[in-house]
Amino acid sequence: MSSTPSAAPGVPDELQRRLGVPDALMIGLGSMIGAGIFASLAPAAHAAGSGLLLGLALAAVVAYCNATSSARLAALYPASGGTYVYGRERLGEFWGYLAGWAFVVGKTASCVAMALTVGTYLWPGQAHAVAVTAVVALTAVNYAGVHKSALLTRVIVTMVLSVLAAVVVASLTSGTVDTSRLDIGSDATAGGVLQAAGLLFFAFAGYARIATLGEEVRDPARTIPRAIPIALGVTLLVYAAVAVSVLLVLGPHGLAAAEAPLTEAARTAGTDWLVPVVRVGAAVAALGSLLALILGVSRTTLAMARDHHLPHALAAVHPKFKVPHRAELLVGAVVAVAAATTDVRAAIGFSSFGVLAYYAIANASAWTLTPAEGRPARIIPLIGLAGCLVLAFALPLTSALTGAGVLLVGAAAYSIRRTGARQQ
């Protein structure tokens, strides 16, 4: 349908349908183009060398399938909760719970990665201390009910795009460019490319935000399917330009060894004036992502606590600030401890595993849709499901084993809770 039925007289729509394709596109870019690209290139280069470009393309394909499946499910189930809702409604309560659990643990690791990105770029020698400080500060901001606004999102996206463009131009116009560093066949293996794709999947995190706009866009059946591939395509082009330019300057081995690769690329290209700009741009992008992530994880924790999948005490809402303060404090504490004791590459790997598991359940849910329910072409959820599973278990062994172990712990907790409920 090209128009939306009006609300009943005297009863306003819960959300106003005012967003067109350009608006949905900006929201999608704001969700995807952020700090992930500053942090994920180095571990991807370590895994695949110059084959990270193939990994980037593969990650984008899986992301497209995931976003398309999520979009069709969001149109059918507009309630908040994402795959936590889709899995429960299409596959059963356990799969919805497991999706929620995977989201919470995966995005908690994303918080750690973003906090460490702030520290790595701002003060490399004290990255952990800076990361913990950032987590504490933003947890306090969220506790007070201050959230990232749409205007701030646009400002951050503009800043990040400007910094990335400056790095690309500086790298390509420097005298250190060596095209032989793009010889993909020289050091790439199939396993390395798959692992790089799993790690680079982290940089696309957030694309499903477009899929949840069903109640806010004009003609969602037309707008959302258009916005998703455009946003993913633009993001892929930006990331590919950055990856190519950095590879040309640093080479696969130099990129793999860099703690702050974009800063190192600017320094190697001879543009020392750009180094502090990149540092600030990366820190701002990571802080913006961290603020949104802490907000999202605490809200999912709240929803699961209300459904008694997590301790019900976490469902408490602060009487003054109207935020899930116990959930936010718990998330902040866990992220702070992890940021003080782990490294960014481990955090990215663990985060990717959890989020890939989450979207595997989304694709499995989309597979069960009927044509009347808006099912996508069957190949899309099939590729999405297979891609998520393959990339998850192609991640570094420690990340895959730890991620699988945490999911099993979640499944065991669910089983114990269900058994206890039946015995009462």
TORDO-969996 format. One line per 8 residues: number of its first residue (from 1); for each residue x, y, z of C-alpha. Coordinates in pm, 1 decimal, always signed. Example, Ala and Ser with C-alpha at 12.3 -4.5 7.8 and 13.67 -1.06 7.14 Angstrom:
# residues 2
1	+1230.0/-450.0/+780.0 | +1367.0/-106.0/+714.0
This chain:
# residues 424
1	+0.0/+0.0/+0.0 | +127.4/+347.3/-78.4 | -53.8/+519.4/+205.7 | -96.4/+457.8/+574.1 | -439.6/+438.1/+736.6 | -502.4/+726.4/+971.3 | -551.4/+670.4/+1336.9 | -894.6/+655.4/+1489.6
9	-1043.6/+997.2/+1571.2 | -891.5/+1134.3/+1885.8 | -625.8/+863.2/+1901.8 | -290.8/+975.0/+1759.3 | -49.6/+727.8/+1602.2 | +207.4/+603.0/+1850.4 | +485.5/+702.0/+1610.7 | +453.0/+953.3/+1331.2
17	+525.7/+829.8/+978.2 | +747.1/+1109.6/+856.1 | +1069.9/+947.6/+731.9 | +1143.4/+899.3/+363.3 | +1427.9/+712.1/+192.5 | +1688.9/+988.8/+256.5 | +1599.3/+998.1/+627.6 | +1611.9/+619.2/+662.6
25	+1940.9/+619.8/+472.6 | +2095.8/+872.6/+713.1 | +1980.7/+670.9/+1013.6 | +2134.0/+360.2/+859.1 | +2463.2/+535.5/+788.2 | +2463.1/+678.4/+1139.4 | +2426.6/+325.9/+1277.9 | +2697.4/+170.7/+1059.9
33	+2965.5/+428.0/+985.7 | +3131.0/+470.8/+1320.7 | +3421.8/+354.3/+1527.7 | +3416.4/-4.8/+1403.6 | +3629.5/+74.3/+1099.2 | +3893.0/+237.2/+1322.8 | +3930.7/-82.6/+1527.2 | +3860.5/-383.4/+1303.5
41	+4104.8/-337.0/+1014.3 | +4413.3/-446.0/+1209.7 | +4278.9/-780.4/+1337.1 | +4128.9/-849.1/+991.6 | +4467.4/-785.5/+827.0 | +4631.2/-1014.4/+1082.5 | +4387.8/-1289.5/+981.2 | +4388.3/-1250.6/+602.9
49	+4660.1/-1008.9/+495.4 | +4549.2/-822.2/+185.8 | +4264.3/-1074.0/+162.8 | +4081.3/-855.1/+410.1 | +3922.5/-684.4/+106.0 | +3755.1/-1013.2/+15.1 | +3654.4/-1050.9/+378.4 | +3501.4/-704.1/+372.9
57	+3286.3/-793.4/+70.4 | +3177.9/-1120.3/+231.6 | +3085.8/-945.9/+555.4 | +2873.2/-697.8/+356.6 | +2684.2/-981.5/+182.0 | +2600.4/-1148.5/+513.2 | +2502.5/-811.3/+660.8 | +2265.1/-748.4/+367.5
65	+2092.5/-1083.2/+416.8 | +2062.9/-1023.9/+791.4 | +1918.7/-676.4/+746.1 | +1669.1/-791.6/+481.4 | +1545.8/-1079.2/+696.7 | +1519.6/-846.6/+997.8 | +1328.2/-589.7/+792.5 | +1059.8/-840.4/+691.7
73	+1025.5/-960.8/+1050.7 | +1012.6/-605.1/+1186.5 | +723.3/-525.9/+952.4 | +531.9/-822.2/+1094.3 | +633.6/-771.4/+1459.2 | +678.7/-396.6/+1517.6 | +722.7/-437.4/+1894.7 | +1063.7/-346.7/+2033.7
81	+1300.5/-629.5/+2111.1 | +1419.3/-730.3/+1764.9 | +1515.5/-1096.0/+1727.8 | +1431.0/-1153.9/+2093.3 | +1070.0/-1115.2/+1974.9 | +1109.5/-1273.6/+1629.3 | +1272.6/-1590.1/+1762.9 | +1010.0/-1631.6/+2033.0
89	+718.5/-1585.6/+1792.5 | +853.5/-1792.1/+1501.3 | +1075.2/-2058.6/+1662.2 | +969.6/-2079.7/+2025.8 | +1044.4/-1918.0/+2359.4 | +1390.9/-2074.6/+2394.8 | +1518.4/-1934.1/+2065.0 | +1388.3/-1588.0/+2149.1
97	+1563.5/-1607.6/+2483.8 | +1885.6/-1729.6/+2322.8 | +1875.3/-1441.1/+2073.9 | +1833.4/-1194.2/+2359.5 | +2116.5/-1356.0/+2554.2 | +2345.3/-1349.9/+2248.0 | +2259.9/-983.9/+2192.8 | +2335.5/-885.6/+2551.4
105	+2670.3/-1065.5/+2570.1 | +2773.4/-970.6/+2214.9 | +2687.3/-604.6/+2250.2 | +2844.0/-591.2/+2595.6 | +3165.9/-699.5/+2425.7 | +3102.8/-428.0/+2165.3 | +3092.8/-177.7/+2451.1 | +3431.8/-304.1/+2565.0
113	+3573.7/-274.7/+2213.1 | +3444.1/+80.8/+2173.8 | +3581.3/+184.9/+2514.2 | +3922.2/+40.6/+2427.5 | +3910.5/+216.2/+2089.1 | +3871.2/+546.1/+2274.1 | +4174.5/+464.9/+2486.9 | +4388.5/+331.9/+2200.5
121	+4345.1/+644.0/+1989.3 | +4342.9/+908.3/+2263.4 | +4624.3/+779.6/+2488.3 | +4779.3/+454.4/+2363.4 | +5002.9/+416.1/+2667.1 | +4706.1/+429.0/+2906.5 | +4436.8/+273.6/+2683.9 | +4279.1/+62.4/+2960.3
129	+4259.7/+349.2/+3210.4 | +4102.1/+579.0/+2951.5 | +3858.7/+304.2/+2851.1 | +3740.0/+250.5/+3208.8 | +3702.5/+626.6/+3258.2 | +3492.4/+651.4/+2942.0 | +3264.3/+367.8/+3055.0 | +3210.3/+520.6/+3398.7
137	+3138.7/+864.9/+3251.3 | +2891.4/+741.5/+2989.1 | +2717.6/+510.0/+3235.0 | +2658.1/+817.7/+3452.1 | +2529.2/+1009.1/+3148.8 | +2285.6/+728.6/+3062.2 | +2182.9/+698.4/+3427.3 | +2078.9/+1062.4/+3422.0
145	+1861.3/+994.4/+3117.6 | +2074.9/+1181.6/+2863.9 | +2074.8/+997.6/+2529.4 | +2239.3/+1051.7/+2194.0 | +2011.7/+1275.1/+1985.5 | +1943.1/+1253.3/+1613.4 | +2131.0/+1581.6/+1565.9 | +2434.6/+1446.0/+1748.8
153	+2421.3/+1135.0/+1529.5 | +2439.5/+1349.4/+1215.5 | +2728.3/+1550.6/+1359.0 | +2923.5/+1234.7/+1444.8 | +2857.5/+1078.7/+1101.5 | +2973.1/+1397.6/+928.8 | +3287.3/+1412.1/+1144.4 | +3372.0/+1044.5/+1089.4
161	+3319.4/+1067.8/+712.9 | +3538.6/+1377.5/+701.3 | +3818.0/+1206.1/+895.8 | +3797.6/+892.0/+681.2 | +3802.5/+1101.1/+361.7 | +4109.3/+1289.2/+486.9 | +4291.4/+961.9/+560.3 | +4204.6/+824.3/+215.1
169	+4320.4/+1139.3/+33.5 | +4637.7/+1171.5/+242.3 | +4726.4/+807.3/+187.0 | +4659.0/+798.2/-187.8 | +4849.3/+1120.2/-255.3 | +5154.3/+1028.7/-47.5 | +5481.5/+900.3/-184.6 | +5457.3/+580.4/+21.7
177	+5190.9/+411.6/-195.1 | +5292.4/+65.7/-319.4 | +5033.4/-111.4/-538.7 | +5201.9/-448.8/-491.5 | +5060.9/-449.2/-138.1 | +4715.3/-520.0/-287.6 | +4821.9/-855.4/-434.3 | +4539.4/-1052.7/-274.1
185	+4666.7/-1391.7/-381.5 | +5004.7/-1347.9/-216.2 | +4910.5/-1411.2/+145.6 | +4536.6/-1485.6/+163.6 | +4385.1/-1822.4/+256.3 | +4019.4/-1926.8/+257.8 | +4024.1/-1964.6/+636.5 | +4190.6/-1628.2/+678.0
193	+3936.7/-1454.7/+454.6 | +3647.3/-1610.1/+648.0 | +3802.5/-1504.9/+978.7 | +3857.3/-1153.3/+847.1 | +3493.5/-1139.6/+734.5 | +3380.1/-1240.3/+1082.7 | +3594.2/-970.6/+1241.8 | +3495.0/-704.2/+986.7
201	+3130.0/-791.1/+1049.9 | +3184.6/-589.4/+1367.8 | +3229.5/-274.2/+1155.0 | +2881.8/-317.0/+1000.8 | +2709.6/-350.0/+1338.1 | +2400.3/-133.2/+1359.3 | +2262.1/-180.5/+1007.9 | +1948.7/-350.3/+1141.6
209	+1842.4/-12.8/+1286.0 | +1691.6/+52.3/+942.6 | +1488.1/-265.0/+972.7 | +1315.0/-139.7/+1288.9 | +1179.8/+181.6/+1137.6 | +850.2/+30.9/+1022.0 | +632.6/+258.0/+1236.2 | +822.4/+575.5/+1150.0
217	+860.7/+576.8/+770.6 | +627.0/+665.8/+490.4 | +534.6/+358.1/+285.0 | +765.1/+120.4/+478.0 | +718.2/-166.1/+230.8 | +889.6/+52.8/-31.5 | +1116.7/+274.6/+177.5 | +1292.6/+14.2/+395.2
225	+1387.6/-227.8/+112.5 | +1535.5/+69.2/-76.2 | +1720.4/+218.8/+217.2 | +1890.3/-103.6/+328.8 | +2092.0/-181.9/+12.9 | +2177.4/+185.1/-43.1 | +2306.5/+229.5/+312.4 | +2501.7/-95.0/+300.3
233	+2639.4/-7.4/-43.0 | +2757.1/+337.5/+67.8 | +2911.2/+193.1/+382.9 | +3089.5/-78.4/+185.4 | +3232.8/+179.0/-57.6 | +3356.7/+397.7/+228.4 | +3511.8/+105.0/+412.5 | +3668.6/-34.1/+94.9
241	+3824.9/+303.2/+13.2 | +3970.0/+325.5/+364.0 | +4096.8/-34.8/+359.3 | +4260.0/+3.9/+15.9 | +4429.7/+333.7/+102.6 | +4561.7/+205.6/+435.6 | +4687.2/-116.0/+273.7 | +4866.8/+83.2/+4.1
249	+5052.7/+281.9/+268.4 | +5114.5/+29.4/+547.0 | +5092.5/-303.3/+367.9 | +4915.9/-607.9/+521.2 | +5186.1/-672.9/+782.5 | +5217.8/-310.1/+885.2 | +4841.2/-281.8/+914.3 | +4817.4/-601.1/+1118.9
257	+5078.6/-474.3/+1364.0 | +4925.2/-127.1/+1409.4 | +4741.8/-55.8/+1735.0 | +4570.8/+251.2/+1584.9 | +4588.6/+179.2/+1208.8 | +4436.9/+500.4/+1074.2 | +4666.5/+710.7/+1290.8 | +4962.2/+504.6/+1174.1
265	+4855.2/+546.8/+811.0 | +4838.1/+925.5/+848.8 | +5182.3/+932.4/+1012.1 | +5339.1/+705.0/+748.8 | +5186.3/+915.4/+469.0 | +5378.7/+1214.3/+606.5 | +5073.0/+1411.0/+720.1 | +5156.0/+1454.0/+1087.9
273	+4898.9/+1732.7/+1116.8 | +4628.4/+1473.2/+1047.7 | +4729.8/+1244.5/+1335.9 | +4553.7/+1440.4/+1615.4 | +4250.0/+1487.7/+1390.5 | +4223.0/+1110.4/+1341.2 | +4269.2/+1052.6/+1713.6 | +3987.1/+1290.5/+1803.2
281	+3761.1/+1161.6/+1524.8 | +3805.7/+800.2/+1633.9 | +3746.7/+889.6/+1998.9 | +3428.8/+1087.1/+1922.1 | +3294.2/+807.3/+1702.1 | +3371.3/+545.2/+1966.2 | +3215.3/+752.9/+2245.5 | +2899.1/+799.8/+2039.0
289	+2880.9/+426.6/+1972.1 | +2951.2/+344.0/+2336.0 | +2674.5/+573.8/+2457.7 | +2420.0/+408.1/+2225.9 | +2544.7/+57.0/+2303.9 | +2518.3/+95.3/+2682.1 | +2167.3/+227.6/+2628.9 | +2069.1/-64.0/+2402.4
297	+2217.8/-340.0/+2617.2 | +2059.1/-206.8/+2935.3 | +1717.0/-187.9/+2766.2 | +1740.2/-544.6/+2638.9 | +1849.5/-650.4/+2986.5 | +1542.5/-471.1/+3122.3 | +1311.7/-653.1/+2877.3 | +1460.5/-993.8/+2961.1
305	+1440.0/-920.2/+3335.0 | +1072.6/-830.4/+3299.4 | +1017.4/-1169.1/+3135.2 | +1214.9/-1332.8/+3421.5 | +1488.4/-1455.6/+3184.6 | +1730.8/-1250.0/+3393.9 | +1702.2/-1161.5/+3765.7 | +1381.0/-962.9/+3804.2
313	+1557.8/-704.4/+4021.2 | +1718.7/-573.0/+3700.1 | +1374.8/-462.6/+3578.1 | +1365.4/-174.8/+3827.8 | +1312.9/+173.8/+3681.6 | +1449.4/+478.4/+3863.4 | +1158.9/+688.0/+3999.9 | +1323.9/+1018.5/+3906.5
321	+1532.5/+955.1/+3595.5 | +1295.6/+691.0/+3448.8 | +1579.6/+466.0/+3337.7 | +1654.2/+98.8/+3418.4 | +1918.1/+205.9/+3665.7 | +2011.4/-136.3/+3802.5 | +2052.4/-278.9/+3453.2 | +2262.2/+21.2/+3350.6
329	+2485.5/-2.4/+3657.4 | +2537.1/-376.3/+3604.6 | +2619.6/-331.7/+3235.7 | +2855.1/-44.0/+3316.7 | +3033.2/-246.3/+3586.1 | +3078.6/-551.3/+3362.2 | +3206.5/-338.6/+3072.9 | +3445.8/-145.0/+3299.4
337	+3599.8/-463.0/+3442.3 | +3634.1/-617.8/+3095.1 | +3783.5/-297.5/+2952.9 | +4045.3/-301.6/+3227.9 | +4148.8/-662.3/+3167.4 | +4109.9/-750.7/+2798.1 | +4231.8/-619.9/+2462.8 | +4037.3/-475.5/+2172.2
345	+4100.2/-766.8/+1934.1 | +3957.7/-1021.2/+2179.2 | +3658.5/-796.5/+2242.5 | +3588.7/-762.7/+1869.1 | +3606.7/-1138.7/+1815.4 | +3375.8/-1218.3/+2107.5 | +3133.8/-943.2/+2006.1 | +3118.5/-1069.6/+1649.0
353	+3038.5/-1423.8/+1768.6 | +2748.2/-1308.4/+1984.7 | +2600.3/-1080.0/+1719.2 | +2639.8/-1343.6/+1445.4 | +2452.7/-1592.7/+1666.3 | +2179.9/-1332.5/+1717.0 | +2135.7/-1281.2/+1342.4 | +2150.0/-1653.1/+1272.1
361	+1829.5/-1680.3/+1476.0 | +1684.3/-1383.3/+1286.0 | +1747.1/-1556.9/+952.8 | +1603.5/-1885.0/+1081.1 | +1294.2/-1692.2/+1190.3 | +1261.9/-1525.0/+849.1 | +1282.4/-1866.6/+679.9 | +951.8/-1961.2/+848.1
369	+761.9/-1665.8/+702.0 | +494.6/-1734.2/+441.9 | +455.2/-1534.3/+118.8 | +150.4/-1364.8/+271.7 | +366.5/-1252.7/+565.9 | +620.3/-1086.7/+337.1 | +877.8/-1363.8/+320.7 | +1195.4/-1259.4/+136.9
377	+1335.3/-1472.1/-141.7 | +1431.2/-1801.1/+27.6 | +1794.6/-1764.0/-75.1 | +1833.9/-1453.7/+145.7 | +1768.0/-1608.0/+490.4 | +1946.4/-1924.5/+375.7 | +2266.1/-1735.5/+287.1 | +2226.5/-1521.3/+598.1
385	+2190.3/-1822.1/+830.3 | +2473.5/-2019.8/+671.5 | +2693.6/-1710.9/+654.0 | +2641.7/-1623.9/+1020.4 | +2724.5/-1977.3/+1135.3 | +3030.7/-2012.0/+911.4 | +3171.6/-1670.3/+1005.1 | +3104.3/-1727.3/+1376.3
393	+3307.8/-2047.2/+1385.2 | +3576.4/-1908.0/+1153.3 | +3661.8/-1645.6/+1415.2 | +3981.1/-1687.8/+1619.6 | +3955.1/-2011.4/+1816.9 | +3950.0/-1836.4/+2154.7 | +3663.8/-1608.9/+2045.5 | +3461.4/-1897.5/+1900.9
401	+3510.2/-2125.9/+2201.9 | +3442.3/-1850.4/+2454.3 | +3137.4/-1733.5/+2261.7 | +2996.8/-2085.1/+2229.6 | +3065.0/-2145.2/+2597.6 | +2878.9/-1831.8/+2702.5 | +2580.5/-1929.7/+2484.1 | +2579.2/-2275.3/+2645.9
409	+2583.2/-2112.1/+2990.3 | +2281.8/-1905.4/+2885.6 | +2103.2/-2214.8/+2754.8 | +2176.7/-2402.1/+3078.4 | +2041.7/-2113.2/+3286.7 | +1722.4/-2116.9/+3077.8 | +1683.1/-2491.4/+3128.7 | +1736.6/-2464.9/+3504.8
417	+1485.5/-2181.7/+3530.9 | +1223.9/-2373.8/+3329.3 | +1276.9/-2688.6/+3536.0 | +1236.6/-2492.0/+3856.6 | +918.2/-2325.7/+3728.7 | +763.1/-2662.0/+3640.7 | +839.3/-2803.0/+3986.3 | +668.9/-2516.8/+4167.0
